[in-house]
Amino acid sequence: MKKLIFIISFLLAIQYGNTVYAETNETLKAQEESLGISEFIRETEEYTKDTFSDIDINSMYENALSGNINTNGIVNSIFKLAGKELASTLKTLGYILIIVIIHGIIKTISEGMGNR
């Protein structure tokens, strides 16, 4: 008797789970359409394709809906972008330092010759 009750309750739970999944999926699709998420994802991919070329926004959105959020790709892209900016900034600071040193040398030579 216990086995029969267990089997019946198991079958009902499976049927209820499928119904909930179908309703959830339909609700998500309706919200996608009403909020314009597909349009937003398309525009996001258009604007970020140069900077974040290795990230697929659509798959990231689908993974976020399912609860599988993987931030490694985003973090790596941000570090790569920050690294390029840091290298550019250090290069500019190096040029400025070289100009200051050259100016100091020329000023010292000029003052040593008696020119003010």
FIRO-277311 format. One record per residue: y, z, x of N, C-alpha, C in turn; residue number from 1. Coordinates in steps of 0.001 Angstrom, whole numbers. Layout:
% FIRO-277311
> n.Y, n.Z, n.X, ca.Y, ca.Z, ca.X, c.Y, c.Z, c.X, nr
> Y, Z, X, Y, Z, X, Y, Z, X, NUM .
...
END
This chain:
% FIRO-277311
> n.Y, n.Z, n.X, ca.Y, ca.Z, ca.X, c.Y, c.Z, c.X, nr
> -1185, 0, 824, 0, 0, 0, 1257, 0, 875, 1 .
> 1231, 794, 1970, 2379, 848, 2859, 2614, -506, 3513, 2 .
> 1514, -1188, 3853, 1647, -2504, 4486, 2266, -3505, 3517, 3 .
> 1870, -3455, 2273, 2392, -4363, 1270, 3893, -4128, 1061, 4 .
> 4307, -2878, 973, 5722, -2551, 805, 6512, -3003, 2036, 5 .
> 5931, -2803, 3212, 6595, -3218, 4449, 6762, -4744, 4487, 6 .
> 5740, -5476, 4149, 5792, -6940, 4172, 6817, -7457, 3168, 7 .
> 6828, -6872, 1954, 7786, -7305, 934, 9216, -7001, 1384, 8 .
> 9442, -5803, 1926, 10790, -5452, 2377, 11205, -6310, 3575, 9 .
> 10258, -6660, 4428, 10543, -7521, 5575, 10955, -8919, 5113, 10 .
> 10225, -9455, 4153, 10549, -10781, 3633, 11908, -10793, 2929, 11 .
> 12202, -9737, 2189, 13507, -9638, 1535, 14642, -9528, 2561, 12 .
> 14391, -8791, 3632, 15406, -8650, 4682, 15670, -9982, 5360, 13 .
> 14630, -10766, 5604, 14804, -12082, 6219, 15613, -12983, 5291, 14 .
> 15279, -12976, 4016, 15995, -13818, 3057, 17453, -13394, 2955, 15 .
> 17700, -12084, 2927, 19071, -11573, 2851, 19842, -11940, 4115, 16 .
> 19191, -11854, 5268, 19830, -12211, 6543, 20225, -13672, 6573, 17 .
> 19373, -14554, 6081, 19700, -15981, 6048, 20880, -16254, 5118, 18 .
> 20916, -15570, 3998, 22005, -15738, 3048, 23324, -15270, 3650, 19 .
> 23294, -14133, 4322, 24508, -13601, 4949, 24985, -14541, 6048, 20 .
> 24052, -15075, 6851, 24423, -16002, 7920, 25064, -17257, 7344, 21 .
> 24498, -17790, 6288, 25037, -19003, 5673, 26430, -18735, 5101, 22 .
> 26610, -17594, 4440, 27916, -17259, 3883, 28938, -17040, 4993, 23 .
> 28529, -16387, 6077, 29424, -16152, 7203, 29829, -17468, 7837, 24 .
> 28874, -18366, 8016, 29146, -19659, 8614, 30115, -20459, 7744, 25 .
> 29905, -20447, 6437, 30811, -21146, 5525, 32207, -20520, 5547, 26 .
> 32278, -19204, 5607, 33561, -18513, 5664, 34316, -18872, 6936, 27 .
> 33598, -18915, 8057, 34234, -19275, 9323, 34759, -20705, 9295, 28 .
> 33991, -21613, 8731, 34432, -23001, 8628, 35668, -23112, 7736, 29 .
> 35683, -22368, 6617, 36832, -22402, 5711, 38082, -21833, 6401, 30 .
> 37915, -20766, 7162, 39047, -20194, 7883, 39537, -21139, 8973, 31 .
> 38604, -21813, 9638, 38978, -22799, 10654, 39864, -23880, 10067, 32 .
> 39479, -24375, 8906, 40241, -25440, 8263, 41594, -24934, 7761, 33 .
> 41611, -23755, 7141, 42864, -23264, 6559, 43863, -22829, 7628, 34 .
> 43393, -22320, 8756, 44297, -21865, 9811, 44630, -22947, 10827, 35 .
> 43942, -24074, 10754, 44219, -25171, 11687, 43734, -24893, 13092, 36 .
> 42629, -24188, 13214, 42107, -23820, 14530, 41650, -25054, 15302, 37 .
> 41075, -26029, 14631, 40626, -27245, 15316, 41805, -27969, 15951, 38 .
> 42899, -28039, 15244, 44116, -28665, 15779, 44649, -27868, 16969, 39 .
> 44622, -26542, 16840, 45088, -25671, 17922, 44233, -25863, 19175, 40 .
> 42908, -25936, 19010, 42011, -26125, 20152, 42268, -27481, 20803, 41 .
> 42492, -28495, 20014, 42761, -29828, 20563, 44060, -29824, 21373, 42 .
> 45101, -29210, 20840, 46370, -29137, 21560, 46248, -28281, 22815, 43 .
> 45483, -27211, 22740, 45281, -26354, 23901, 44578, -27113, 25011, 44 .
> 43549, -27869, 24680, 42851, -28657, 25689, 43778, -29708, 26292, 45 .
> 44665, -30272, 25472, 45595, -31283, 25965, 46570, -30690, 26984, 46 .
> 47088, -29495, 26711, 48084, -28893, 27591, 47473, -28216, 28816, 47 .
> 46229, -27787, 28740, 45634, -27058, 29856, 44680, -27887, 30701, 48 .
> 44536, -29173, 30405, 43555, -29970, 31141, 43929, -30145, 32604, 49 .
> 45218, -30130, 32939, 45627, -30261, 34333, 45445, -28954, 35104, 50 .
> 45815, -27862, 34500, 45768, -26571, 35188, 44377, -25957, 35178, 51 .
> 43747, -25923, 34013, 42417, -25323, 33863, 41424, -26405, 33469, 52 .
> 41143, -27310, 34393, 40279, -28452, 34079, 38809, -28057, 33913, 53 .
> 38408, -26939, 34508, 37001, -26547, 34444, 36660, -25656, 33258, 54 .
> 37605, -25415, 32356, 37365, -24553, 31199, 37324, -25406, 29937, 55 .
> 36281, -25208, 29126, 36160, -25898, 27844, 36580, -24928, 26744, 56 .
> 37731, -25174, 26145, 38304, -24268, 25152, 37420, -24183, 23905, 57 .
> 36861, -25308, 23476, 36037, -25328, 22267, 34782, -24472, 22440, 58 .
> 34109, -24599, 23576, 32912, -23782, 23787, 33286, -22313, 23954, 59 .
> 34450, -22034, 24549, 34887, -20648, 24687, 35164, -20049, 23308, 60 .
> 35741, -20845, 22400, 35996, -20379, 21033, 34688, -20095, 20304, 61 .
> 33726, -21010, 20413, 32434, -20809, 19754, 31693, -19604, 20327, 62 .
> 31772, -19400, 21634, 31144, -18225, 22240, 31823, -16937, 21789, 63 .
> 33147, -16978, 21626, 33866, -15795, 21168, 33475, -15442, 19731, 64 .
> 33251, -16458, 18903, 32818, -16197, 17529, 31441, -15558, 17487, 65 .
> 30572, -15974, 18410, 29229, -15406, 18424, 29168, -14079, 19172, 66 .
> 30266, -13701, 19833, 30301, -12422, 20536, 29918, -12526, 21995, 67 .
> 29719, -13715, 22515, 29362, -13912, 23916, 30599, -14355, 24680, 68 .
> 31418, -13391, 25064, 32650, -13721, 25771, 32392, -13611, 27266, 69 .
> 32561, -14745, 27961, 32382, -14797, 29401, 33742, -15088, 30023, 70 .
> 34303, -14112, 30698, 35642, -14262, 31263, 35623, -14687, 32717, 71 .
> 34458, -14913, 33292, 34391, -15283, 34704, 35121, -16592, 34978, 72 .
> 34954, -17587, 34133, 35605, -18872, 34332, 37115, -18758, 34265, 73 .
> 37605, -17987, 33314, 39048, -17814, 33164, 39616, -17058, 34360, 74 .
> 38956, -15990, 34751, 39432, -15180, 35873, 39432, -15999, 37158, 75 .
> 38367, -16768, 37402, 38310, -17601, 38598, 39421, -18636, 38607, 76 .
> 39701, -19242, 37460, 40776, -20230, 37377, 42141, -19588, 37627, 77 .
> 42341, -18405, 37099, 43615, -17711, 37313, 43775, -17331, 38779, 78 .
> 42698, -16843, 39412, 42771, -16508, 40836, 43025, -17750, 41685, 79 .
> 42416, -18870, 41310, 42635, -20114, 42051, 44095, -20546, 41930, 80 .
> 44639, -20467, 40710, 46033, -20830, 40481, 46972, -19876, 41208, 81 .
> 46684, -18582, 41142, 47512, -17588, 41828, 47428, -17773, 43338, 82 .
> 46257, -18142, 43841, 46095, -18385, 45276, 46937, -19550, 45748, 83 .
> 46987, -20621, 44952, 47826, -21771, 45307, 49295, -21375, 45324, 84 .
> 49711, -20605, 44317, 51109, -20178, 44257, 51442, -19236, 45408, 85 .
> 50530, -18347, 45759, 50752, -17427, 46871, 50861, -18199, 48180, 86 .
> 49997, -19184, 48385, 50060, -19995, 49600, 51381, -20750, 49676, 87 .
> 51824, -21292, 48562, 53104, -22004, 48529, 54264, -21064, 48834, 88 .
> 54229, -19869, 48281, 55284, -18886, 48521, 55312, -18450, 49981, 89 .
> 54145, -18198, 50556, 54078, -17806, 51964, 54567, -18927, 52875, 90 .
> 54270, -20156, 52531, 54734, -21309, 53301, 56258, -21380, 53260, 91 .
> 56849, -21186, 52086, 58305, -21200, 51941, 58942, -20060, 52726, 92 .
> 58341, -18865, 52660, 58857, -17733, 53428, 58763, -17998, 54923, 93 .
> 57714, -18662, 55346, 57576, -19028, 56759, 58682, -19959, 57198, 94 .
> 59001, -20955, 56369, 60096, -21869, 56694, 61430, -21125, 56786, 95 .
> 61659, -20230, 55856, 62898, -19450, 55873, 62967, -18604, 57132, 96 .
> 61866, -17979, 57523, 61817, -17159, 58735, 62104, -17999, 59978, 97 .
> 61552, -19194, 60034, 61801, -20089, 61167, 63281, -20462, 61241, 98 .
> 63892, -20760, 60102, 65319, -21103, 60068, 66171, -19928, 60530, 99 .
> 65829, -18713, 60092, 66581, -17523, 60497, 66461, -17299, 62003, 100 .
> 65259, -17483, 62542, 65057, -17293, 63985, 65850, -18328, 64776, 101 .
> 65789, -19578, 64341, 66548, -20627, 65024, 68047, -20337, 64945, 102 .
> 68523, -19886, 63795, 69933, -19531, 63645, 70308, -18397, 64585, 103 .
> 69455, -17401, 64682, 69728, -16277, 65589, 69800, -16718, 67040, 104 .
> 68901, -17606, 67446, 68900, -18094, 68822, 70170, -18884, 69110, 105 .
> 70529, -19778, 68182, 71739, -20587, 68375, 72986, -19704, 68390, 106 .
> 73049, -18695, 67542, 74194, -17790, 67498, 74290, -17008, 68793, 107 .
> 73164, -16539, 69327, 73156, -15780, 70577, 73625, -16671, 71729, 108 .
> 73141, -17889, 71777, 73567, -18814, 72842, 75061, -19105, 72710, 109 .
> 75525, -19298, 71489, 76947, -19597, 71260, 77822, -18424, 71680, 110 .
> 77428, -17187, 71352, 78217, -16016, 71747, 78152, -15810, 73247, 111 .
> 77038, -16146, 73875, 76913, -16007, 75329, 77818, -16970, 76072, 112 .
> 78145, -18090, 75473, 79042, -19059, 76096, 80496, -18725, 75839, 113 .
> 80749, -17737, 75056, 82121, -17305, 74785, 82721, -17969, 73566, 114 .
> 81950, -18692, 72809, 82474, -19324, 71600, 82295, -18404, 70402, 115 .
> 83342, -18306, 69630, 83208, -17444, 68452, 83460, -18225, 67231, 116 .
END
